């Protein structure tokens, strides 16, 4: 591996690790991000962490202020309508595209994931585990579209939506149902049922917004 490739892989690793902490609010909204401390925690140099933070700023997960530093962005509930407006268009598109374009390895992964989702704790005793499963479902579907541009946009939007979920995690009594309903979506994609997959994806996004609004 060349020096450039190694630096790139370290930055990618730092990006994924910090991103998921931000998405799950393990790094709280408004919390400062210290590149030196993050580099030590992740076992990387400060340069990969700085590169990761630049990417995360583009994802709207962090914000940098001159002479003040970099901070986790706030979770603004007013973004819910904006996110839903876009996701109601893109989630069905991604589901339809995955049903059409997924390769055999993707379909096997989606089928296995459907089984895992159905086996999740129906009582929701570990809501963070449920939410991580939800994130994994979405990312696996996006990857199966074979469209890196669609995948990139959908991942960014889902990350922002997930932060809203986490904000209400202790009050989301219906979370298990919202996650386990993905089994039908995953199987529709595996079977190549494009329209069914699109309908289920849309229903999930609409259901997400309605659930959050009942808690406001």
N, C-alpha and C positions, 0 to 999 in steps of 0.2 A: 504494500500500500504506500502510495506517495505521501509526502508531507501534506499536500493540498487535500488529498482524499481523507487522510486521518483527521485533519482539522475540520473538514466538512462533516464527517461522521460524529465527531465530538459535539459540534454545534447542533447537529440534528438530535443527538441524544439529550443534550441540555434543553433544547426547544421542547421536545416531547414531555420531558419530566416536569419542567416548569409550567408548561401549558396545562397539563392535567392537574397540577396543584391549584392553578388559578381557576380552572373550570369547576373543580369540586369545592372551591372556596377554602381549601386548606391554607392558601395564602389569602387572607381576608381582603375584601374591598377596601381600598385606601391604604393598605399596608405597603411600606417601602420595601423595595427589593435591592438588597445589597449584593453586588456582583461577586465580591470577594467571598462572602459567606456562602453564597449559592455554589460557587466554584468548589469550595471545600466540601460541601455536602454532596455534590454530584461527582467529585473526583475528577474534575476537568480544570483547565486553566481558565483565567478570567476572560480571555478572548472569545472562546466558544460561547460563554454565558452572555457576553455583550452582544454577540451576533444573534443569539437566541432572543434576547430582549428586544432587539430591533424588529425581528420578525413578529414577535408577540404584540408589538405596538401596532403593526399593520393589521393584526387580528382583532384589535380593539380590546385586548385583554390587559394591556399595561399602557401607561401614559408617562412620557418623559418631560420633565420641566427643566429648563436651563438653570444650572446652579443649585437646583433642589434635589434632583435625582429622579428615579423611576419608581412608579407606584402602580399597584393593582388598580384597575379601573373600578368605579362604582358599579353596582348592579342597579340599573334604572328600570323600575317596573313599567315606566311609560314606553320603554322599548318593546314591550310585549306585542302591541298592535303592529308595530313596524316589522318585527321579526315574523309574526304570523302571516302578514300580508305576503311576504316573499316566500316563506316556507310552504305556504299553501299552493304555490306554483311549482316550487322546485322539488319538494319531497315526492309528489306523485310522479314527476318527471324522472327522478332518480330511481324510484321503484320500478317504473315501466322500463327504463333503460337497463337496469340490472336484470330484469326478467328476460329481456331480449338478448343482452350481450354477455352475461356471465359465462365464464368458461367452466369446464367440468370441476376443476379444483375449487372455484368459487362456489359452485352449487353444493359441493360436498361440505364446504365450510359453513354455508348458510343452513344446510339441513342439520348439521351437528349443533349449530347455534340454536336452532328452533327447539331441539330436544333439551338443551341446557336451560333455555328460557322457561319451558314448561315445567322443569324440575325445580325452579326457584321457590323459595319459601313463600307460601301464599299468605302468611300472616304479616309479612313485611317486617320481621324482627330486626333485620339489618338493612335499613333503607338505603344506606350508601352502597351496599353491594348490589342492590336492585338498580340503582341509578347508574352504577358503573356498567352493569349488564346492558342497560338501555343505550349508553354511549357506544358500547361495543357493537350492538346490533346496527345502529345507524352507520357507524364507520365501515362496517363490513359490507353493508348494502352499497354505500357510496363507492367503495373500492371495486365492487362487482360491476359497476356501470362501465368500466373500462374507459371512462372519460375523465382524465385528470383535472380538467378545468371545472367540470361539474362537481367532482369529488371535493376539490379545494374549497369551493364556495359553500357547499353543503356542510362540510366539517366546521367551517368558521361560524356559520349560523347556528348549527346545533350546539356548538360550545357555548355560545351566548345564551341560547335558550336553556341549556342545562344549568347554567349559573342561576337562572330564575327558579328552576326546580329546587335547587339546593337551598335557596333562600327560604323556601316554604317547607322544607323537608320534614320538620317535626309536626306539620299539620296535614301532610298529604296522606290521608287514610286510604285513598284509592290508588296509591302508587303501585302496589303489586299488580293490580288489574291492568294498569296502563302499560306495564312492562311485559307481562305475560301475553297480552294480546298481540305482541309482535310475532308470536309463533305462527299465526295464520298468515301474516304478511311474508315472513321468511319462506314459508312453504309455497305460497303463491309465486314468489320469485323463482324458487327452485323448479317449479312446474312450468315456468314460462308463461304464466297467466298474467299478461301485461296489464290489462284493464282492472282485473281484480286487485292486483298489487297496488296500482295507482289509487284505487278507491280506498283501500285500507290505509295507505300512507296518508291520504288526505284526512280521513276520519281521525287518525291519531293526532295530527297537528291541530285540528279543530277541537278535539277533546282536550288537548293540553291547554289551549287558551281558555276554554270554558272552565276547566278545573281551577286554574289559577285565579280567574276572575271571581269565582265563588268565595275565594279566601281574602279578597281585598276589602 
